[in-house]
């Protein structure tokens, strides 16, 4: 499995690294996933660290401060969210960034035609 994962990163312009705020081990694994992302993607990829299940305040194992410090140190965007409470689902609340041109439909098709499995 790990041998083919680098193919999934090809052409990525953005990535979400999601961890569970109630399980510290998921936050500890973020560093490994971030390294893998940076090893297999373009240096201009936009990365956002997302703490999930922020509604479970009584079970929190990862502090917002620790995650914010990590995101700042690693130069990634950061937010916490909760699908249950619809927290941070407002696009206006997201950090503002630059527009990324991912090409036209024809550009994407041309990329997909290169490789061993194209017709």
ZISULBEL-V908403 format. One record per backbone hydrogen bond with DSSP energy under -0.5 kcal/mol. CO is the residue of the C=O (numbers start at 1). NH is the residue of the N-H. E is the energy in kcal/mol with one decimal. If there is no record, write none. Layout:
BEGIN
CO;NH;E / CO;NH;E
END
This chain:
BEGIN
1;4;-1.1 / 1;5;-0.8 / 4;7;-1.2 / 4;8;-0.5 / 5;8;-1.4 / 5;9;-0.7 / 6;9;-0.8 / 6;10;-0.6 / 7;10;-0.6 / 9;12;-2.4 / 13;46;-2.1 / 15;17;-0.5 / 15;48;-2.4 / 16;18;-0.7 / 17;50;-3.0 / 19;21;-0.6 / 19;52;-3.3 / 20;23;-1.8 / 21;61;-3.5 / 21;62;-1.8 / 23;26;-1.2 / 23;27;-0.9 / 24;27;-0.5 / 24;28;-2.2 / 25;29;-1.6 / 27;30;-0.9 / 27;31;-0.5 / 28;31;-0.6 / 29;33;-2.2 / 30;34;-2.8 / 31;35;-2.1 / 32;36;-2.3 / 33;37;-2.6 / 34;38;-2.6 / 35;39;-2.1 / 36;40;-1.4 / 37;40;-0.5 / 37;41;-1.0 / 42;45;-1.7 / 45;47;-0.5 / 46;15;-2.4 / 47;77;-2.4 / 48;17;-2.8 / 49;79;-1.9 / 50;19;-2.5 / 50;52;-0.7 / 51;81;-2.9 / 52;21;-2.4 / 53;56;-1.8 / 55;57;-1.8 / 56;59;-1.6 / 57;60;-1.0 / 63;67;-2.0 / 64;68;-2.7 / 65;69;-2.4 / 66;70;-2.2 / 67;71;-2.6 / 68;72;-2.5 / 69;73;-2.4 / 70;74;-2.3 / 71;76;-2.6 / 72;75;-0.9 / 77;49;-3.0 / 79;51;-2.4 / 81;54;-2.5 / 82;86;-0.6 / 82;87;-1.9 / 86;89;-0.8 / 87;82;-1.4 / 89;91;-0.7 / 90;93;-2.0 / 91;94;-1.0 / 99;101;-0.5 / 100;102;-0.7 / 104;108;-2.0 / 105;109;-2.4 / 106;110;-2.1 / 107;111;-1.7 / 108;112;-2.2 / 109;113;-1.5 / 110;114;-0.6 / 111;114;-1.1 / 113;115;-0.5 / 115;118;-0.6
END
